[in-house]
Amino acid sequence: MKSTALKENDIIGIVAPSSPFIGTDLEKNYRRGLDEIKKMGFRYKEGKTIKLKKWHFAGSDEERANDIMRMFLDNEIRAIICAIGGAGANRILNLLDYKIIKNNPKPFMGISDPTVLISSLFQLSKTSTIYGPDVCFGFGGGKSKIKKDWELGMIKKILTTNAGLGKIKPLTEWKTIKKGNGKGLLLGGHLNSFKGLLGTKYFADIKHKQKILFWETTGSYLSMDEDLTNLRNSGFFKNVSGMIIGKFNIMDNDNENKETGKHVYDLILDLFKDYGFPILVDLDFGHLTPNIPLPYGKMAEVDGDNTSLEIIEGVF
């Protein structure tokens, strides 16, 4: 079975698979985000986890997993978007029924901690997954009209058409740190979350086709090095044809390592000096920035000579 593009007045399901936001200042963001969903021409249905809190999670593991399953089984719902990220999504991976999800496919979108859900749903159910804006920080984040229109325009296109996003118009200045060109299928997300699945059945990998790794991080200079090195040592990069890297807005320390004086870009180039694929940095996705919605397993092209990204295939 395949999911189909959304139409006006279709319903989007909203879940909180990681951290809670109820009772925090983010409730204002959330309400603003719901308003934006309505302005885009959609309706929404809130999951039970929106109002739940247990420890630092939006409900128990069972409650969060059941909420996602209800959304996939609800025939009225045409797509699912995470309310927020945070922590704890990896605790529910083993509680999802991937066979049922495969038979009831619909796009699932989130960012940061939901990387693990995006990866596992793609790998085990082949449903469409998108690393892209959530409700609180994406749809409901405080942005200028230019930034909001840029982000929401791409979200509406990716959810309502069969076409790819095409050549992405940069919102900020992107950089090439390694030239070349490469085509492949998009995989990635929040680096530490993605790498954390390595060695499990939930880790998304396309071993026999060319792939493009996209990633952003909120960790430290050293943890980023460890995560990339672990992926490299696993053989993941044998068929990588390009790498695109988002914003480093909230790393734990400066982008320049104070002990060595080397910039984070120097580290990346050193790690991948023996690989021929292009590397673009500072693209418009990650934390505290408008986000390009990046669809898992869809064909894209990275042009390191002209510092451009084209998303060739659509979600549906």
N, C-alpha and C positions, 0 to 999 in steps of 0.2 A: 504493500500500500504506500501511497505517496500523499503528503499534505499538499494543499492547494493555496494559492495566494489569497490573502484576505481582501474583503470588500468592505465598503462603507457600512457602518453599523454592526460589523462583526464584533465578537466579544473576545477580549484578551484576559486571561487569567493571571492574577498577581499572587505570588508566593514569597515567603521569607524563609529560605532553606538554610540560612546560616544564623546571623545575629539578630536580636530584636531591635526595634527602634521605638516601640510603644513607650510613651512617657518621656521621650527625649525631644530636644529641639528639632530633630529630623522629621517629626510628625508634620511640621509646616512644609518642608520639602516634599514629603510624600503626598500631601493633599494637592500641592502645586503640580506634582507629576501626574496625578490622576486627572486634573483639569486639562493638562496638555494632551493626554490620551484622548479625552473627549473632543478637544479641538481638532485633533487629527481625523476625527470622524468615526472613532471606535467607541464601543462600550467596554466596561470592565467588570470582572467578578473577583472579589477578594477571597483569598484562601483563609482558612482558620488561623494559620500561623501569623497573619498580620497583627493579630491582637494577643499573641501568646508570648510568654517569657518563662524560661526555665534556666537558671544559672545564667550563662552568657550566650544562650541559644534562644531562638524564637520557637520555643516549645521543645518537647522531648524528641529524641531521635525518631521514635515511631510517629509522633504527630507531624513532624516535618516531612518524613517520607510519605505518609498517607496523604498529606496535602498535595504533594506533587502527583501521586497516582490518581487522586480524584480529578485533578485538572486534565490529565491525559484521557481519562475515561469519560469526562463530561463532553458530550457531543456538541454542546453549544459553544464551547471554547475553541478558538481557532489558533491561538498562540499563547505562550506562557512567558512572562517576564518576571525576573526577580525584583523584589522591592529594594533590596540592599544586599551587600556582601557581608564581610565580617570574618567569622570563623565557625567551623563545625560541619560544613557540608560533607566532608569526607566521612563523617560518622554514619551517614545514611546511605552510602553507596550500595552497601550489601542488603539494604532493605527495599530496594526498588525492584519491580518485576519488569525486566527489560523485554521479555517476550510480549507482554501486554502493551508496553510502550511502542514496540515495533509495529504492532497491529493497529495502533491508534496514533499515528505520527502527527506532530505539529511542531512548529518552530519553538525553540526554547532559548531565551536570551538572558545573559547576566554577565557580571564582570567581577574580577578579583577572586574571592574565595569560591564562588560558583564555577570557576575554571574546572574544578574536579567533576562537577555535574555535566558541564558541557563536553568534557573529554569522555566520560563514561557513557553518556547517552549516545554520543556519536559512535563510539567504539563497539558498544554492545547492542544498540537498537537501531543504529543507522538513521535515527531521526535527525532532522535539521537542527543544528545548534549554532548560535551566534555569540561571539565574544563582543558584547556591546552594552550600551547604556542601561542602567537599572532605573527604577522609578525615583528613588530619593536623590541620587547625585546626578543622574542623567536627565530624565524628563523634568525633574523638579529642582535641579540645581540652579543657583543664581547665576545667570549668564546674560550677556548682552544679546540683543535681537539677532545680530549677525551670527554669533556662535550658536544660538538656539536654532535658527533657521538652517544653518549648515548641518547640524547634527540631526535634527528631527526630519529634515528633508531626505536624508539617506535612510533613516529608519523606515519612513513611510514607503520609500521605493523598494527596499529590500523585502518588506512584508507584503506588498500589494502587487508586485509584478514578478514575472518569470525571468526578467533580465538581470544581468550582473550590474554592479554599481558603475562599471566602466572605469575610466581614468579618474582617480580621486583628485579633486582640487584641494591643494594644501591650505589649511587655515593659518598655519604658521610656517616658518622657514624650516624645511627639512634639510638634512645633510647626508651626503654620501661619504662613507669612510673606506669603502672598498668598491671599486668599479666592476662593471660586468653586467650581464643580463641573465635572468633565469625565470623559467615558468615552473609552476608546481601547485600542489594542493595545500591550502592554508591549514595550519595547525598551530596551537600555542595557547597563550593567555598570560595569566600572572605566573611569572617564572617559577617561584618557589612552590606554588600549588601544583603546577604542571609537572615539575620534576619530582615532586613528592609521590606521584603515582607510578614512577618508574619501577618496573619489575612486577607490577600488578596487572590484572586483566582490565583494569579501568584506564590504563594509560593509552591514549590515542596515538597510534603510529600507522603510517602507510609505508610499509617496508619495501614494496615492489614498484612504487611510483615516485616520481620526483615530488618533493614537498617544499613549502616555504614556511619557515618558522617565524612566527611573530611573538614578541614577548615584551612585557614591561615588568617593573619590579618596585617593591616598596622596602626591600631589605637593605642590608649594608653592602658596601664595596666587596667585602670578603665573602659574604654569603652568595652574592651574585656570581663570583668567581667559582665557588664550590658547586653551585647549581649547574652552571654551564659546563664545567669540567666533568661532572657526573654524567650529563647527557652525552658529552663527547666520548667519554670512556665506554659508554654503553653501545656505541656504534650508531647512535641516532642520526648523526650527520652524514652518513655514507651516501644518502640520496637526497640531501638538502640542496636545493638549487638557488636559494636566496634567503636572506634574513632581514626582517624589518623590526625595528625596536622603537618603542613608544617613549613617552616623557619620563624623566627621572625626577618627578616633582617632590616626592616625599621619601627619598632614601634616608636611612638613619644617620648618614654622615654626608659630607660634601662629595660631589662627583670627582673631586681630585683627592687621591689618597695622600694624606698629610705625611705619612712616613716615607713614601717613595717619590712624591711629587708628580706621579703619573696620573693622567686623566683616565676616567672610566673607558673612554674610547681606545686608549692605548692598550688596556687590558684585553678588551674584546678583540682587537686586531692581533695581539700576541697569541691569544687562544686559538684563533682561526687562521693563522698565517699559512698553514699547509692546505687550506681549502680554497677553491677557486670561485665560490659563489659571491655575489654582490651583497653588501651590507649597507642598509640605510638606517639612520638614527634620527631621533627627535621627531618621529611622526606623531600625528594627532590621535593618539589613543593612550589610555592609562588612567592614573588617578589624578583627580583635580584638573581635568581637562575635558573638553568635548571629545567624543569618541567616534572614530570610524567603526561602523558595525562590521566585524570580520567573520564571515561564514566559514565554519569548519568544513574541510574536505572539498572546497570549491576552488576552481582554477583561478590563479592570479599570475600576474607578471611583474617582476621587480626589474626596473631599469636603473642600474647604478650609474650609467653614463649621463642620464638626464634627470636623475633623482626623482623617479616617478613610480607610482604603484597603480596598476590596473586590476580591478577585480572583474574577471571575465564572466564567470558563471553566477547565476542567481541561486537563491535558496531552494526554489521549487522546481 
